[in-house]
Amino acid sequence: MAFTSKVIIDTDPGIDDTLALLLAFSSASEELEVLLISVTYGNIEVRKCLRNIVSLFFVISKELEWRQSQGLPEGFEGLRKHKPIVAIGPDKPLEQPMMTDYFHGIDGLGGIHTSHKHFSPPETWKTLFSAPPEDDQITSAAPSDVHSNTYPSTSLFTPSDRPSHLEILRLLEENPPKTISIIAIGPLTNLALAASHAPQTLTRAKSILIMGGAISVPGNVTPFAEFNTWADPTAAARLFALTSPNPASTMPPPLKPNESAHDRNDDTSCPTSLPPYPSKLDLGPDRLKMILFPLDITSPHKLHRADFTSVARPLIAKGSPLAEWTNAFLAVTFDKMETQFMSGPSIEMHDPMTVWYALTCERQYDQWQIKRGEDIRVETAGQWTRGMVGVDRRDFRKQGDVVDSDDNDEGHEAPGDHGGWLSTSLGNRVGRCVGTPGENELSRILLQKIFGT
């Protein structure tokens, strides 16, 4: 019997996030079960991200109706069988100021809500989500269906009135350990909040698949940083620290004396100055299993305009809502990429790669190359290097540890080893994807699954 991968997707839906979600939703029910869409801010504000999620369901519902009318296979089997929850997170980073760059347009989808208004959901979608209440407890009750109404998209998702991080923790508690993977394709604020609230519960995740960082290539938002780690470096650093044998060794520095959290973040909608994790003894032996998909591996995997057009154009001529909608926002992006870069009209498929891995890692294990246990850390305090991820490139041997017998075997830096980079019990332990089944394979699978070609 085929293995079904259960996933939570934490996302800030812009262009490639939307392609990643479409890939997940169009998968077979025995391949992937999406339990939760956890919405975060990103290139745009969180409410605009939420509108894009609702719009996606709205367009899929139209596409299903069109395919039925044409006598075509409906597709989207996984989505039709497994109705995901949609929950919202905070609209700001933990400490640093919010930095939107609107690379994907003012609405995150190339201005589609203005250029193609017939694909935007009615304004009544706003009534589906109330502001997430303050809640310091994880409850076991199922998400309420009280928001359900005649709005067509609600047949495909369940709105939640809980904050995203509490929905994440609830699902991890209600399911057996190591059965749910978390796909993180936006800033990591929601997951950092979950880790702070209940770190032992978050480590019940089978794995956390993160699109983020740049190891040996330039960043995409600064010369050093990729957007997702740059947007909330404190959240990324805290989450990465939970992979460490000693999380305290890589936690971001605390606020300076006489510095309030509001000096870094002037908004009160997101908790700041989160407490440290429990001691190593109290945490227990489990740590996060994390796999990073940095720009080094995602950037070469492209969707070329010619390949997309060859599939979408005939479907648009036949009246496919999904083909028309995706063509509208991708055309803007193709034009922008062609203007800014020498590589021609193509889109780098950063976020879809994480979904591709979740879909195929079990049955194509030997075709994925993962470098295990790297000490990858996130810079939070640099003037120019906010969000940069760093690894030790020196050809030094590990030196072991200097241990204080009165310190619960926590481990300390050895003399001359500033930062504990050479220690065997300090630093993070992150997996990193360094090889895939093929640079052209992702675009082929994505187009085939989404459009049924």
N, C-alpha and C positions, 0 to 999 in steps of 0.2 A: 504494500500500500504506500502511496506517495506521502512524503512528509510535508505537512503544512507549516510554514513558518509564520508565527504570530509576531506582529510588529506594531510598535507605536512610532508615528512619524512626527517629529518636532520640526516645524517649518515656518518660514517667512515668505510665503508664496509670491515670487517674482517669476521670471521666465523659466529658468531651469528647474526651480522648485515645482512649478506646474507640470513640466514634462515628467519629473520624477513621480509626482502624484498620479498622473495619467498612466504611467507605466505600472505603478503598484495596483491601481484600481482595475486595469485591464487584464491583469494576470488571472490565471485559472484559480478557482476556489481551493484546489488542493495544493497550489503553489504558495499562496500568500493570503493571510488574514489580517487586514488592517483593523486593529482594535480602537485606535484613537488617533485623531489629528490634533496635535497640540500646537496652537498658533502663537507665534512670537512676532515681535517687531523685526525689522531688517532694513532693507533699502528704503522702505516706507514705514509709516506708522502702523501700529498693530490693528487698528480698526480697518484700515485699507487692506491689510493682509487678510483679515477675516472676510471682508467683502469679496476678495478674490477666491477664497475657499468656497464661499456660498455660490459665487458665480460659476465655479467649476462644476459643482453639483447640478446647478441649473442647466448648464450646457449639456452635461452628460444625460440628463433626463430628456432634453430635446432630441439628442442623438439617438437614444433608445427608442423614442417614439418614431423617429424617421426610419430607423432600420427596420422596425416592425412593419411600417407602412410599405417598405420596399421588399419585404420578404427576405431580408438579409439576417444572418446570424447577429444576435444582439450584442454579443461580446460583454465585456465588463462583468464576467461571471463572479469574480471574487467580490466585487462591490455589491452586486445584487444579492449575493448569498450572505455576506457579512456586512452588516450596516455599522459603520464606524461612529464613534462619539466624536464631537468637535468641541474643544474647550479652548479658552483664551488665557494667555499669560499676561504679565505686566507689560507696560508700554515703554519701559526705560531699562538701561543696564543697571547693574548693581551699584556701581560707584561712579564710573566715568560718565560724562555727559553723553546724551543721545546724539549720534552722528548719522544722519541719513544722507545718501548721495544721489538718490533717484536715478541710478544708472539705468534702471528698467522703465523709466518714465514716472510721471507724477503719481500714477496709480499702481505701479509695479508691473503692469502688463502693456507697456507701450502706448498708453492713452486709450485703451480699448473701450473703457466705460464712456468715453466721449465719442469716439469714432464709430463704435458699433453698439449703440445703446440697446438694441433689441436683444443683445446677449447679456445684459446686466439684469440681475434679479430685481423684482419690485422692491421699493423701499421698505415694505413690510418685513423684510428679512431682519431688520434691526430689532424687531420685537422678539425674535427667537432667542436672543442672548441678553440677559441682564448682566449688570456689572458683577463680576465674581465676588462673593461675600468674603469677609475675613473669616478664616477657619483655621484653628490650630490643631484640629483633630482630623485623622483619616477615618472616614466613615465607610462602613461596608455596604451601605445601601446602593442599589443600582442607580445610575443617572435617571433623573426624573423625566418623564415624558410629558410633563404638563405644558411644555412649550409647543407640542405638536399641534398643527392646525392644517388648513387646506393648502398651504403653500406647497407647491409640487416637489421641491427639492427635499423636503423632510422625509420623503419616502426612502431616501438614500443615506441619510445621516440622522443622528440624535444630538440635538444641542444640549450642552451641559451648562449648569449654573455654578459649577465649581471651578476654581483656578486650575490651570493646566497641571501644575506640579502635584496637586493633590489627586487629580485623576490618574496621573502616571503612577503614583504610589499606591493608590487603591487597586489598580489593575495588577501591579506586581504582587501585592499581598493576596489577592484573590486567586491567583494562578500559581501552579507549582513553580518552585525555583528553577531558573535557567531555562524557561520556556518562552520568554518574550525578549525579542531584540528591540532596541531603540535606535531608530534611524534619525540622526540629528543633522539637519541641512540648513540651519539658521544659527544665529547667535545662541549661546548656550545658557542663557539666563534661566529658563524654565528648569533645566536639568540641574543647575547649580542650586536652585531653590529646593528642589526635591532632595538633593544630596544633603543639604543643610538640615532639612526638616527630619529626614529619616535615612541616614547613610546606609544602615544595614539593610533597609528595604530596597534601596536602589541597587545594591550589589546582588540582589536576586535576579537582575536582568541577565539574560544569556550573553548578551554583548551589547555594546554601544558603538554604532557605526557612525563616525563623524566625518562629514565633509568639512575640511578646514585646514588652515596652515599652509605654509610653503617652506620646504626644507632646503632644497638646493637650487631653487628657481626664484625669480623676483615675485613679490606680492602683487596683488591686483587692485589694492586700494592705496597702498604706499609702496615704496621700493622694497619693504621688508615684510609686510603683513598681508595676509588674505583677509577678506572682509569679515567672515564669521568669527574669527578669533580676535580681530581688531575691534569689532562692534562692542563686545563685552569681554575684555581680556581677563578681568577678575573672575568672572564666571568660568571661563575656560580653564584658568589656572587652578581654581578650586576643584573642578571636575577631574582634570588630569591628576591632581594630587591624590585622588581616591584610588588610583591604580598603584600607588607607592606602598612598599612594605611599611614605611613610616610617613604617612601623609603630611605630618608637620614639616618635613624637610623641604617640601616644594610649595607650601601654601604661600599665597601672595602676602606682601608685607601689610601689617595692620595700618590703620590710619595713624598719622603722626600726632604727637601731643599737640593739643590746642586746635586740631583739625577735626571738623565735624564731617559726617557723611555728606552733608548738603554742600560742603565746599567742592565735592567732586560731582555730586548729582543733586540738582536743585529741585527735583521732583519727588514727591512723597508716595507715588503710586507703586514703587518697587522697594522692598526692604533693602537696606544697606547695612554695611558693617556686620555681616553674618558671623556667627560665633565659630570658633575653631571646631574641627571634628573631635569626637571623643578620643581618648587615648588609644594607642595601638591595642592594648589589652581589651578595652571595652568594645572596640570595633569588631574584634574577633578576627579569624583568619581570612575571610572573604574580602576580595578587592574587585574593583570594576575590571571587567575584560573589555578593553577598548581597542578598536581598530580605526586608525586615522587614514583618510583618503585626501591627501594634500594636493595642491595644484600640480606638483611634480607628476602625479599619475593621472589626474583627471583632465588636465589641459590638452593632452594629445588626442583625447577621445572627442571627436567633433561630429556635429550634425551639419552636413553641407547643404546649402540652399538647393542645389540641383537635385539631391536625393530626396529632400522633403517635398519639393515642388512636383517631382515625378509621381509621388504618391497622392499629394493633396489636391492637385489641380483637377484630375478626373472626378474625384469625390465632390469637390465644390460644384462642378458642373452638374452633378446629379442631385445636389441640394443638401449635402451633409452639413449640419450645423457645427459639428466638432471640427471638421476640416476648415470651414470658413473662419471659425473663431481662432483656431491655432494659427492659421495663415495670417490673420490680421495682426496678432502680436509678434509673431516670429518675423514677419516682413520688416517691421520697424527695427528689430534687433539685427537682422541680417544687414540692413542698410547701414546701421550704426557701426557694426563691426567692419564692414567693407571700407567705410570712411576712415576709421581710426587705425586699422591694422593692415599690414601688407599681406597677410595670409589668405585673403579672399573672404567671400561671404559664407561664414560658418559660425556655429555656436559651440563653445566648449561645454560639454555636458558634465559639469561638476557634480551636481546633485543626483542626476539619474544613476550615476555609478554606484552609489550606496544601495539603491533599490535593486540594481542588477546583481550586486553581490549577495544581497539577502535572498534573491530568487534562485541563484545558481550555486552558492558556495557549498551546499551539501552534495549535489550530484556532479559538480565540476570542480571538486576540491583540488585536484592536481593541476588545474589550469590557473588557479589564483596563487600568487606569490605574496606571502605576508611575512614581513620581518618582525620577529617577536621580541618583546621585552626591551624596546629602546627607551632610553631616558630622555623623553621629549618634554620640554618645559615651555611655559608661556610667559613672555615678558609683559609685566603690568605697569612698570614704573618708568620706563624709558621715555625721554623727551621725543625721540624720533622713531622709536621702535615699539610703540604700543602694539600689542597683539602679535608680535613676532614669535615664532616658535623656534626653539634652539635645541641642538643636539651637540654632543661633545665630539668634535672632529679630530681631536688629538689622538695619536697612536700610543696611548698610555695603558698600562696594565691596571686592572682594578687592584686597590691596595688593601682591601679588607676594611675593618672598622676599628675605631677606638671606642670602646664601650665603657660606660660608667655603671658600675654594679649597683649604684643607688638610684639609677634612673630607669628601672624597669626594662633594661636591655634595649633602649630606644636607639642607640647608636649616635655617634658624633662625627663631625668632620675630622679627618686625619690631618696632621700638620702639613701645610702646603697644599691642601686640597680644598680650596675655597668653594663653598657651595655643595660639597659632598659629591662631586661628579664621579669620583673614583671609588666611592664606597659601594660595597655589595648589598647594603641594606638601606641606603638612602636613595633619593631620586625616584622618578616615575618609571612605570613599566607599561609602555604603550606599543601595541602592534601597529605596523604601518604597511599599507598596500604598496607593493613595488612592481607588481606584474598582474596582468589581466588576461582573459581568454583571447583578446585581440582588439586593437584600436578601432577597427571598422565594425566589429561585432555588435557593439552597444547600439549604434544607430540603426542597424538592421533589425535587431530585436525590438527596439522601441517603436519603430514605425509599424512593424508587423503586428505587435500586440495592440497598440492604440487604435489603429485603423483597420485591423483585420485583414491586412493584405497578405 
